[in-house]
Amino acid sequence: MGLNRYVHTLGHYMTARYGQKIHKLTIDAAFTCPNRDGNLGVGGCTFCNVSSFSAEHGSQESVAAQLEAGRVRREGITTRPDRRYLAYFQAYTSTYDEYAVLKRKYEEALAVSDIVGICVGTRPDCVPDEVLALLASYQQQGMEVWLELGLQSAHDATLKRINRGHDFAAYAETVARARLYGLKVCTHLILGLPGETPAHGETTLQRVLAEGTDGLKLHPLHVVEGSIMAKQWRAGRLPLWDEATYSDCAAGLIRQTPPEVVYHRVSAYARPPELIAPDWCGDKWLVMNQLVARLERDGGQGSALGRPFTPQ
């Protein structure tokens, strides 16, 4: 595919640090979300699959068992002495629980011999200082630690429209506190949210870069079954970007990103029946190939700044 020639990917970053590819193994640690349990709201973000917040949500397997299962899915075998992994607490708000519960689950993952660190996905309004200190303590022990903050957009009007439950100021404040603890931050952005154009994406990127971020994840907006957006789309009230618009916007943002920022993801996809629309989000390689072609033609990460990314 050639993305590593033009983009400072997480794969490139981890290979440079560890001398080998380091893959993520995802974990659902049965966390919930304050935008669903009543602390902030009860409807969830409009893009979220609300049915997944049922009483049955959350894997019944232990963290260690999930890591083993993920390893088998990726490698086809239980263990490989030459492999190392990141444990990715992906599902929902993975800093939203009692401190003792968080500590137990994080350390269950870090105790697995082939795990070199953790990525913790969360909301910017759910990261108390004691959790930042805990994550920083793992980093001080030599573990790879990423705090992944779901911002989605820097525009408060958009955040209100999608029922996000926080504003950009909450994100900026959490990034500043994470900086004090020396933690690396990866910021999640969704391109194509209701009412937004590629120009909104450019403004969001510039505001995020101004606050300081170490990593970025880009996602195209796609509609999943069980979400409020699914109802909006079926009612004809939710226009969606086509793949060319997304590819052009994402490539433009990548070119405007300093080369030291690590891209954890530049697109995302889903499969039916979960995926409702757009159809192109069901094709894993369509956008990736388009992105590479655009970056090859117009320049890779940092090229718009006069500091193009150069793979080592």
Secondary structure as UniProt FT lines:
FT   HELIX           3..5
FT   HELIX           10..18
FT   STRAND          22..27
FT   TURN            34..36
FT   TURN            46..47
FT   HELIX           50..53
FT   TURN            55..56
FT   HELIX           63..75
FT   TURN            81..82
FT   STRAND          84..89
FT   TURN            94..95
FT   HELIX           99..110
FT   TURN            113..114
FT   STRAND          115..122
FT   TURN            124..125
FT   HELIX           129..140
FT   TURN            141..142
FT   STRAND          144..152
FT   HELIX           156..161
FT   TURN            162..163
FT   HELIX           168..180
FT   TURN            181..182
FT   STRAND          184..191
FT   TURN            194..195
FT   HELIX           198..211
FT   STRAND          215..220
FT   STRAND          223..224
FT   TURN            225..226
FT   HELIX           228..234
FT   TURN            235..236
FT   HELIX           243..255
FT   TURN            259..260
FT   STRAND          262..265
FT   TURN            272..274
FT   STRAND          275..277
FT   HELIX           279..282
FT   TURN            284..285
FT   HELIX           286..298
FT   TURN            301..302
FT   HELIX           303..305
//
